[in-house]
Amino acid sequence: MRAVVQRVTRASIRVEAETVGEIGRGLVVLLGVARDDAEKDAEYLAEKICSLRVFDDSEARMNLSVKDVSGALLVVSQFTLYGDVRRGLRPSWIEAAAPEVAEPLYECFVTRAKAYVGEVATGRFRSMMQVELVNDGPVTILVDSRKLF
């Protein structure tokens, strides 16, 4: 499972003309699920991301987590994180999980994240979405469960 995590001052997500999720200060999590991922990947990433110390403390040092600052998460399914362009110019999606495998693991991540952070907004799985955010810093972190087990 892969995530691109961005610290934001605000973010929102729209499907067609409807805003389906929005947050103030917090983290936007673009979440991709690989075909061989399991619940342990989702659980690990949820805990890791909610504990990342990427917010400033009183001395302007990144020493606080989204939990510590009472921030929120906006979680967006993003199968394109597994796009492979090593050959040619058209991405291959062979490493991305099929939707029927990915959706329960995406939901597992969201459920686990809610145990750590009070506010967790989401996009809509398998929908074309428009994500708008203000990256704070900018701070952008890549997290991959396979590089840790």
Protein Blocks (a to p, Z undefined) as FASTA:
>chain_A
ZZdddddfbdcddehjbcfbdcdedddddddddfkbcfklmmmmmmmmmmoccbccfkop
afbdfklnopacdddddfklmpcfkgojbdcfklpccfklmmmmmmmmmmmmmmmpmbac
dddehiacddddddehiacddddfklmZZ
